[in-house]
Amino acid sequence: MKKMETERLILRPLSQDDANAVFEWTGDPIVNRYMPYPLHESVHQTEEWIRSLEMY
């Protein structure tokens, strides 16, 4: 995937380096309430989820 960048924004695919930051919202029940993925119980689960996204 390509990276898109402006002066104030960078859009790029998630990577394993992002797992801890991503877990903050994938593991938050309030954020997760209307999301299409199950609530993540651990950073390991988030790492697995990111790995599954890398296939696309």
PDB file of N, CA, C and O in Angstrom, chain B, residues numbered from 101:
ATOM      1  N   MET B 101       0.831  -1.178   0.000  1.00  0.00           N
ATOM      2  CA  MET B 101       0.000   0.000   0.000  1.00  0.00           C
ATOM      3  C   MET B 101       0.882   1.250   0.000  1.00  0.00           C
ATOM      4  O   MET B 101       2.019   1.242   0.472  1.00  0.00           O
ATOM      5  N   LYS B 102       0.337   2.272  -0.523  1.00  0.00           N
ATOM      6  CA  LYS B 102       1.057   3.528  -0.575  1.00  0.00           C
ATOM      7  C   LYS B 102       0.770   4.371   0.650  1.00  0.00           C
ATOM      8  O   LYS B 102      -0.210   4.156   1.363  1.00  0.00           O
ATOM      9  N   LYS B 103       1.637   5.322   0.874  1.00  0.00           N
ATOM     10  CA  LYS B 103       1.459   6.281   1.955  1.00  0.00           C
ATOM     11  C   LYS B 103       1.012   7.599   1.336  1.00  0.00           C
ATOM     12  O   LYS B 103       1.571   8.041   0.333  1.00  0.00           O
ATOM     13  N   MET B 104       0.007   8.221   1.935  1.00  0.00           N
ATOM     14  CA  MET B 104      -0.463   9.532   1.487  1.00  0.00           C
ATOM     15  C   MET B 104      -0.066  10.541   2.557  1.00  0.00           C
ATOM     16  O   MET B 104      -0.272  10.305   3.747  1.00  0.00           O
ATOM     17  N   GLU B 105       0.500  11.660   2.133  1.00  0.00           N
ATOM     18  CA  GLU B 105       0.991  12.624   3.097  1.00  0.00           C
ATOM     19  C   GLU B 105       0.673  14.046   2.650  1.00  0.00           C
ATOM     20  O   GLU B 105       0.827  14.401   1.481  1.00  0.00           O
ATOM     21  N   THR B 106       0.218  14.861   3.629  1.00  0.00           N
ATOM     22  CA  THR B 106       0.029  16.292   3.430  1.00  0.00           C
ATOM     23  C   THR B 106       0.854  16.999   4.498  1.00  0.00           C
ATOM     24  O   THR B 106       1.585  16.353   5.249  1.00  0.00           O
ATOM     25  N   GLU B 107       0.742  18.289   4.567  1.00  0.00           N
ATOM     26  CA  GLU B 107       1.478  19.034   5.588  1.00  0.00           C
ATOM     27  C   GLU B 107       1.078  18.631   7.001  1.00  0.00           C
ATOM     28  O   GLU B 107       1.904  18.655   7.913  1.00  0.00           O
ATOM     29  N   ARG B 108      -0.198  18.256   7.185  1.00  0.00           N
ATOM     30  CA  ARG B 108      -0.703  17.994   8.530  1.00  0.00           C
ATOM     31  C   ARG B 108      -1.163  16.563   8.773  1.00  0.00           C
ATOM     32  O   ARG B 108      -1.590  16.245   9.883  1.00  0.00           O
ATOM     33  N   LEU B 109      -1.091  15.698   7.781  1.00  0.00           N
ATOM     34  CA  LEU B 109      -1.654  14.363   7.920  1.00  0.00           C
ATOM     35  C   LEU B 109      -0.824  13.336   7.164  1.00  0.00           C
ATOM     36  O   LEU B 109      -0.359  13.591   6.053  1.00  0.00           O
ATOM     37  N   ILE B 110      -0.643  12.168   7.781  1.00  0.00           N
ATOM     38  CA  ILE B 110      -0.004  11.035   7.113  1.00  0.00           C
ATOM     39  C   ILE B 110      -0.952   9.852   7.226  1.00  0.00           C
ATOM     40  O   ILE B 110      -1.326   9.460   8.331  1.00  0.00           O
ATOM     41  N   LEU B 111      -1.340   9.283   6.098  1.00  0.00           N
ATOM     42  CA  LEU B 111      -2.168   8.070   6.066  1.00  0.00           C
ATOM     43  C   LEU B 111      -1.295   6.942   5.545  1.00  0.00           C
ATOM     44  O   LEU B 111      -0.710   7.045   4.467  1.00  0.00           O
ATOM     45  N   ARG B 112      -1.211   5.863   6.317  1.00  0.00           N
ATOM     46  CA  ARG B 112      -0.407   4.720   5.930  1.00  0.00           C
ATOM     47  C   ARG B 112      -1.016   3.469   6.541  1.00  0.00           C
ATOM     48  O   ARG B 112      -1.798   3.551   7.488  1.00  0.00           O
ATOM     49  N   PRO B 113      -0.658   2.316   6.000  1.00  0.00           N
ATOM     50  CA  PRO B 113      -1.174   1.071   6.586  1.00  0.00           C
ATOM     51  C   PRO B 113      -0.652   0.882   8.010  1.00  0.00           C
ATOM     52  O   PRO B 113       0.420   1.378   8.355  1.00  0.00           O
ATOM     53  N   LEU B 114      -1.409   0.168   8.826  1.00  0.00           N
ATOM     54  CA  LEU B 114      -0.954  -0.180  10.164  1.00  0.00           C
ATOM     55  C   LEU B 114       0.216  -1.145  10.068  1.00  0.00           C
ATOM     56  O   LEU B 114       0.316  -1.918   9.116  1.00  0.00           O
ATOM     57  N   SER B 115       1.097  -1.098  11.050  1.00  0.00           N
ATOM     58  CA  SER B 115       2.201  -2.049  11.126  1.00  0.00           C
ATOM     59  C   SER B 115       2.267  -2.605  12.543  1.00  0.00           C
ATOM     60  O   SER B 115       1.596  -2.098  13.443  1.00  0.00           O
ATOM     61  N   GLN B 116       3.063  -3.632  12.742  1.00  0.00           N
ATOM     62  CA  GLN B 116       3.217  -4.228  14.067  1.00  0.00           C
ATOM     63  C   GLN B 116       3.750  -3.214  15.078  1.00  0.00           C
ATOM     64  O   GLN B 116       3.483  -3.340  16.274  1.00  0.00           O
ATOM     65  N   ASP B 117       4.489  -2.224  14.621  1.00  0.00           N
ATOM     66  CA  ASP B 117       4.987  -1.174  15.518  1.00  0.00           C
ATOM     67  C   ASP B 117       3.849  -0.346  16.118  1.00  0.00           C
ATOM     68  O   ASP B 117       4.041   0.332  17.127  1.00  0.00           O
ATOM     69  N   ASP B 118       2.682  -0.399  15.510  1.00  0.00           N
ATOM     70  CA  ASP B 118       1.523   0.363  15.977  1.00  0.00           C
ATOM     71  C   ASP B 118       0.662  -0.401  16.990  1.00  0.00           C
ATOM     72  O   ASP B 118      -0.310   0.151  17.505  1.00  0.00           O
ATOM     73  N   ALA B 119       0.999  -1.645  17.280  1.00  0.00           N
ATOM     74  CA  ALA B 119       0.122  -2.529  18.064  1.00  0.00           C
ATOM     75  C   ALA B 119      -0.285  -1.933  19.407  1.00  0.00           C
ATOM     76  O   ALA B 119      -1.463  -1.991  19.759  1.00  0.00           O
ATOM     77  N   ASN B 120       0.634  -1.372  20.160  1.00  0.00           N
ATOM     78  CA  ASN B 120       0.273  -0.816  21.475  1.00  0.00           C
ATOM     79  C   ASN B 120      -0.695   0.349  21.345  1.00  0.00           C
ATOM     80  O   ASN B 120      -1.658   0.448  22.106  1.00  0.00           O
ATOM     81  N   ALA B 121      -0.444   1.227  20.392  1.00  0.00           N
ATOM     82  CA  ALA B 121      -1.334   2.376  20.187  1.00  0.00           C
ATOM     83  C   ALA B 121      -2.703   1.918  19.682  1.00  0.00           C
ATOM     84  O   ALA B 121      -3.727   2.447  20.115  1.00  0.00           O
ATOM     85  N   VAL B 122      -2.730   0.957  18.787  1.00  0.00           N
ATOM     86  CA  VAL B 122      -3.991   0.449  18.250  1.00  0.00           C
ATOM     87  C   VAL B 122      -4.793  -0.242  19.347  1.00  0.00           C
ATOM     88  O   VAL B 122      -6.018  -0.129  19.388  1.00  0.00           O
ATOM     89  N   PHE B 123      -4.101  -0.961  20.238  1.00  0.00           N
ATOM     90  CA  PHE B 123      -4.797  -1.652  21.330  1.00  0.00           C
ATOM     91  C   PHE B 123      -5.550  -0.666  22.232  1.00  0.00           C
ATOM     92  O   PHE B 123      -6.549  -1.037  22.847  1.00  0.00           O
ATOM     93  N   GLU B 124      -5.090   0.561  22.316  1.00  0.00           N
ATOM     94  CA  GLU B 124      -5.796   1.559  23.134  1.00  0.00           C
ATOM     95  C   GLU B 124      -7.232   1.741  22.671  1.00  0.00           C
ATOM     96  O   GLU B 124      -8.115   1.962  23.500  1.00  0.00           O
ATOM     97  N   TRP B 125      -7.494   1.655  21.352  1.00  0.00           N
ATOM     98  CA  TRP B 125      -8.886   1.797  20.898  1.00  0.00           C
ATOM     99  C   TRP B 125      -9.548   0.470  20.582  1.00  0.00           C
ATOM    100  O   TRP B 125     -10.770   0.376  20.701  1.00  0.00           O
ATOM    101  N   THR B 126      -8.808  -0.574  20.181  1.00  0.00           N
ATOM    102  CA  THR B 126      -9.450  -1.868  19.923  1.00  0.00           C
ATOM    103  C   THR B 126      -9.806  -2.583  21.225  1.00  0.00           C
ATOM    104  O   THR B 126     -10.654  -3.476  21.240  1.00  0.00           O
ATOM    105  N   GLY B 127      -9.150  -2.183  22.320  1.00  0.00           N
ATOM    106  CA  GLY B 127      -9.434  -2.781  23.619  1.00  0.00           C
ATOM    107  C   GLY B 127     -10.340  -1.931  24.497  1.00  0.00           C
ATOM    108  O   GLY B 127     -10.583  -2.279  25.653  1.00  0.00           O
ATOM    109  N   ASP B 128     -10.837  -0.836  23.971  1.00  0.00           N
ATOM    110  CA  ASP B 128     -11.713   0.067  24.739  1.00  0.00           C
ATOM    111  C   ASP B 128     -13.172  -0.268  24.466  1.00  0.00           C
ATOM    112  O   ASP B 128     -13.633  -0.103  23.336  1.00  0.00           O
ATOM    113  N   PRO B 129     -13.919  -0.737  25.479  1.00  0.00           N
ATOM    114  CA  PRO B 129     -15.318  -1.141  25.260  1.00  0.00           C
ATOM    115  C   PRO B 129     -16.207  -0.007  24.745  1.00  0.00           C
ATOM    116  O   PRO B 129     -17.156  -0.262  24.003  1.00  0.00           O
ATOM    117  N   ILE B 130     -15.918   1.231  25.122  1.00  0.00           N
ATOM    118  CA  ILE B 130     -16.739   2.354  24.661  1.00  0.00           C
ATOM    119  C   ILE B 130     -16.523   2.591  23.169  1.00  0.00           C
ATOM    120  O   ILE B 130     -17.481   2.788  22.420  1.00  0.00           O
ATOM    121  N   VAL B 131     -15.276   2.571  22.747  1.00  0.00           N
ATOM    122  CA  VAL B 131     -14.958   2.746  21.325  1.00  0.00           C
ATOM    123  C   VAL B 131     -15.488   1.558  20.528  1.00  0.00           C
ATOM    124  O   VAL B 131     -16.006   1.721  19.423  1.00  0.00           O
ATOM    125  N   ASN B 132     -15.355   0.379  21.090  1.00  0.00           N
ATOM    126  CA  ASN B 132     -15.691  -0.856  20.389  1.00  0.00           C
ATOM    127  C   ASN B 132     -17.187  -1.088  20.216  1.00  0.00           C
ATOM    128  O   ASN B 132     -17.586  -1.936  19.419  1.00  0.00           O
ATOM    129  N   ARG B 133     -17.991  -0.380  20.919  1.00  0.00           N
ATOM    130  CA  ARG B 133     -19.433  -0.646  20.958  1.00  0.00           C
ATOM    131  C   ARG B 133     -20.062  -0.842  19.579  1.00  0.00           C
ATOM    132  O   ARG B 133     -20.878  -1.747  19.403  1.00  0.00           O
ATOM    133  N   TYR B 134     -19.704  -0.021  18.608  1.00  0.00           N
ATOM    134  CA  TYR B 134     -20.319  -0.113  17.282  1.00  0.00           C
ATOM    135  C   TYR B 134     -19.340  -0.547  16.195  1.00  0.00           C
ATOM    136  O   TYR B 134     -19.616  -0.378  15.007  1.00  0.00           O
ATOM    137  N   MET B 135     -18.213  -1.096  16.590  1.00  0.00           N
ATOM    138  CA  MET B 135     -17.203  -1.498  15.605  1.00  0.00           C
ATOM    139  C   MET B 135     -17.477  -2.914  15.096  1.00  0.00           C
ATOM    140  O   MET B 135     -18.108  -3.712  15.788  1.00  0.00           O
ATOM    141  N   PRO B 136     -17.000  -3.226  13.880  1.00  0.00           N
ATOM    142  CA  PRO B 136     -17.282  -4.538  13.307  1.00  0.00           C
ATOM    143  C   PRO B 136     -16.346  -5.649  13.787  1.00  0.00           C
ATOM    144  O   PRO B 136     -16.465  -6.786  13.330  1.00  0.00           O
ATOM    145  N   TYR B 137     -15.422  -5.344  14.696  1.00  0.00           N
ATOM    146  CA  TYR B 137     -14.492  -6.354  15.209  1.00  0.00           C
ATOM    147  C   TYR B 137     -14.787  -6.573  16.697  1.00  0.00           C
ATOM    148  O   TYR B 137     -15.332  -5.689  17.357  1.00  0.00           O
ATOM    149  N   PRO B 138     -14.428  -7.746  17.225  1.00  0.00           N
ATOM    150  CA  PRO B 138     -14.659  -7.995  18.649  1.00  0.00           C
ATOM    151  C   PRO B 138     -13.689  -7.184  19.508  1.00  0.00           C
ATOM    152  O   PRO B 138     -12.620  -6.783  19.047  1.00  0.00           O
ATOM    153  N   LEU B 139     -14.068  -6.952  20.740  1.00  0.00           N
ATOM    154  CA  LEU B 139     -13.212  -6.252  21.688  1.00  0.00           C
ATOM    155  C   LEU B 139     -11.919  -7.041  21.872  1.00  0.00           C
ATOM    156  O   LEU B 139     -11.959  -8.243  22.134  1.00  0.00           O
ATOM    157  N   HIS B 140     -10.781  -6.378  21.738  1.00  0.00           N
ATOM    158  CA  HIS B 140      -9.495  -7.046  21.917  1.00  0.00           C
ATOM    159  C   HIS B 140      -9.175  -7.130  23.403  1.00  0.00           C
ATOM    160  O   HIS B 140      -9.301  -6.153  24.142  1.00  0.00           O
ATOM    161  N   GLU B 141      -8.764  -8.308  23.817  1.00  0.00           N
ATOM    162  CA  GLU B 141      -8.472  -8.564  25.229  1.00  0.00           C
ATOM    163  C   GLU B 141      -6.996  -8.349  25.560  1.00  0.00           C
ATOM    164  O   GLU B 141      -6.639  -8.222  26.731  1.00  0.00           O
ATOM    165  N   SER B 142      -6.130  -8.308  24.533  1.00  0.00           N
ATOM    166  CA  SER B 142      -4.687  -8.169  24.775  1.00  0.00           C
ATOM    167  C   SER B 142      -4.011  -7.544  23.558  1.00  0.00           C
ATOM    168  O   SER B 142      -4.575  -7.510  22.464  1.00  0.00           O
ATOM    169  N   VAL B 143      -2.795  -7.053  23.772  1.00  0.00           N
ATOM    170  CA  VAL B 143      -2.002  -6.512  22.665  1.00  0.00           C
ATOM    171  C   VAL B 143      -1.693  -7.631  21.675  1.00  0.00           C
ATOM    172  O   VAL B 143      -1.627  -7.394  20.469  1.00  0.00           O
ATOM    173  N   HIS B 144      -1.504  -8.846  22.180  1.00  0.00           N
ATOM    174  CA  HIS B 144      -1.246  -9.982  21.294  1.00  0.00           C
ATOM    175  C   HIS B 144      -2.392 -10.168  20.289  1.00  0.00           C
ATOM    176  O   HIS B 144      -2.147 -10.419  19.109  1.00  0.00           O
ATOM    177  N   GLN B 145      -3.613 -10.047  20.747  1.00  0.00           N
ATOM    178  CA  GLN B 145      -4.765 -10.164  19.852  1.00  0.00           C
ATOM    179  C   GLN B 145      -4.741  -9.046  18.809  1.00  0.00           C
ATOM    180  O   GLN B 145      -5.076  -9.276  17.646  1.00  0.00           O
ATOM    181  N   THR B 146      -4.353  -7.853  19.213  1.00  0.00           N
ATOM    182  CA  THR B 146      -4.239  -6.733  18.280  1.00  0.00           C
ATOM    183  C   THR B 146      -3.141  -6.995  17.261  1.00  0.00           C
ATOM    184  O   THR B 146      -3.308  -6.685  16.082  1.00  0.00           O
ATOM    185  N   GLU B 147      -2.024  -7.557  17.695  1.00  0.00           N
ATOM    186  CA  GLU B 147      -0.938  -7.908  16.770  1.00  0.00           C
ATOM    187  C   GLU B 147      -1.416  -8.908  15.719  1.00  0.00           C
ATOM    188  O   GLU B 147      -1.091  -8.783  14.539  1.00  0.00           O
ATOM    189  N   GLU B 148      -2.190  -9.899  16.159  1.00  0.00           N
ATOM    190  CA  GLU B 148      -2.742 -10.890  15.222  1.00  0.00           C
ATOM    191  C   GLU B 148      -3.689 -10.217  14.227  1.00  0.00           C
ATOM    192  O   GLU B 148      -3.668 -10.536  13.038  1.00  0.00           O
ATOM    193  N   TRP B 149      -4.507  -9.301  14.702  1.00  0.00           N
ATOM    194  CA  TRP B 149      -5.453  -8.594  13.839  1.00  0.00           C
ATOM    195  C   TRP B 149      -4.700  -7.774  12.797  1.00  0.00           C
ATOM    196  O   TRP B 149      -5.065  -7.784  11.621  1.00  0.00           O
ATOM    197  N   ILE B 150      -3.662  -7.069  13.212  1.00  0.00           N
ATOM    198  CA  ILE B 150      -2.864  -6.283  12.265  1.00  0.00           C
ATOM    199  C   ILE B 150      -2.222  -7.209  11.236  1.00  0.00           C
ATOM    200  O   ILE B 150      -2.182  -6.887  10.048  1.00  0.00           O
ATOM    201  N   ARG B 151      -1.720  -8.354  11.687  1.00  0.00           N
ATOM    202  CA  ARG B 151      -1.138  -9.333  10.758  1.00  0.00           C
ATOM    203  C   ARG B 151      -2.171  -9.763   9.706  1.00  0.00           C
ATOM    204  O   ARG B 151      -1.834  -9.927   8.533  1.00  0.00           O
ATOM    205  N   SER B 152      -3.411  -9.943  10.126  1.00  0.00           N
ATOM    206  CA  SER B 152      -4.454 -10.366   9.177  1.00  0.00           C
ATOM    207  C   SER B 152      -4.748  -9.257   8.169  1.00  0.00           C
ATOM    208  O   SER B 152      -5.099  -9.546   7.025  1.00  0.00           O
ATOM    209  N   LEU B 153      -4.610  -8.000   8.571  1.00  0.00           N
ATOM    210  CA  LEU B 153      -4.828  -6.874   7.645  1.00  0.00           C
ATOM    211  C   LEU B 153      -3.707  -6.776   6.619  1.00  0.00           C
ATOM    212  O   LEU B 153      -3.934  -6.350   5.486  1.00  0.00           O
ATOM    213  N   GLU B 154      -2.498  -7.169   7.012  1.00  0.00           N
ATOM    214  CA  GLU B 154      -1.354  -7.079   6.119  1.00  0.00           C
ATOM    215  C   GLU B 154      -1.481  -7.993   4.908  1.00  0.00           C
ATOM    216  O   GLU B 154      -0.757  -7.826   3.927  1.00  0.00           O
ATOM    217  N   MET B 155      -2.392  -8.953   4.967  1.00  0.00           N
ATOM    218  CA  MET B 155      -2.596  -9.878   3.857  1.00  0.00           C
ATOM    219  C   MET B 155      -3.305  -9.189   2.687  1.00  0.00           C
ATOM    220  O   MET B 155      -3.257  -9.692   1.565  1.00  0.00           O
ATOM    221  N   TYR B 156      -3.955  -8.059   2.925  1.00  0.00           N
ATOM    222  CA  TYR B 156      -4.757  -7.406   1.887  1.00  0.00           C
ATOM    223  C   TYR B 156      -4.021  -6.317   1.221  1.00  0.00           C
ATOM    224  O   TYR B 156      -4.558  -5.668   0.324  1.00  0.00           O
TER     225      TYR B 156
END
